C-alpha cells in the first residue's frame, strides 16, 4: 500500500520529526509513506482531463493521500482524479477559511462567537468603528498567526496601523474579546471519534497556543460537552482534525475554529497516545 504525505517545503522542514513518525508507523502497518512537496508538483487540466506531475513526470497513483499543505484546490484536483484524500475537499475548503467555518457551524446549534466578516480593503474603516477590546483574525491564519487583540481605549494608532499592514492581503473576521483567563480547549478527532482533549492556558497575553508558550494539560469532557462536539463531527467526514473552543468566564465552551492540519506536539507532551498510528489505521479502514 502506498500513501502520499503532502507538505509545503517550509512546513516539511519544521515538522521533520512528525513526518518521520509517518514513515515509522507506516512501515509497521505495511504502508509505504512517500513525502511529496507541493513545490515539486504541477497540476491542472490537459486534454480535458485533470492531471498532476511530480518534477515534470507522472507518478503511479497512491492508495491514499494525506494533504497537510492547507491547499484545498490541490485536494480537489486529487479527488477529481479519483484519489482518496484526507482531509477531504469539504473539510479543507471550509476549515481553512475562518469565515466559511463560522457560517457552517452557525447552522449546528453550537455556541459560536459573534463574528463580522470584512474584506481586506475595508479593514481600516472597520477598525475605526471599534469601541472596545476586539479580536481581529485573518481568515486563513493558523497556529496563532494573524490573530490580534485591539483595544481602542488602550492601544495606540501605531498598533492599529501595524495590524492593518499585517493583514493587508487577507480578508478578516472581527470578534468581541471573551474569556479573561486566556484558556481554550483543543479536541483531537479522528473520523467521528474523540481521541483526546487538551486544555491550553496562556502564560502571557491572550494567545494560549502551545507553540507560543501556552501551558497544556489533559481535560475530561462532560457528557454535555461531548454532545456539542458530536454535532460538529456528524456534520463532516473528518480524517484527522483539531476542534478548538474558547472557554468563557462561566466555563462554557464557545466554538473557535477547526484545524484541518492539526499539530500534535501538545498531545504527545500530555499523553502516550500514538496519534499517527491511530490515523493510519483509520485511513486503512476507510479505503478497504
MOWO-V579475 format. One line per field, one symbol per residue. ss: DSSP state (H for helix, E for strand, - for the rest). psi: psi as a letter, one per 30 degrees, with the letter a starting at -180 (. if undefined). A space follows every 10 residues. Layout:
ss: ???
psi: ???
//
This chain:
ss: -EEEEEE-HH HHHH-HHHHH HHHHHHHH-- -EEEEEEHHH EEEEEE--EE EEEE--E--- ---EEEE--- -HHHHHHHHH ----EE--HH HHHHH--HHH HHHHHHHH-- -E--EEEE-H HHHHHHHH-- ---EEEEE-- ------EEEE ------HHHH HHHHHH---- -EEEEE---- --EEEEEEEE --EEEEEEEE E--------H HH--EEEE-- --HHHHHHHH HHH------E EEEEEEE--- --EEEEEEE- ----HHHHHH ----HHHHHH HHHHHHH-
psi: kkkkjkllee eeeeheeeee eeeeeeeegg kjkkkkkefg kklbkkhgkk lkkjhglllk klflkjjhfh ieeeeeeeef ggkjkkllee eeeefgjeee eeeefffghk kkkkkkkkle fgeeeeeffk glkkkkkkfg llgflhkkkk jffellfeee eeeeeegfgk llkklljljf fhklkkjkkj cgkjelkkkk kkekafkgke fggkkkllkj kleeeeeeee eeefflikdk lkkkkljafg gkkkkelkje iklgefefef lgkieeeeee eeeeeeg.
//
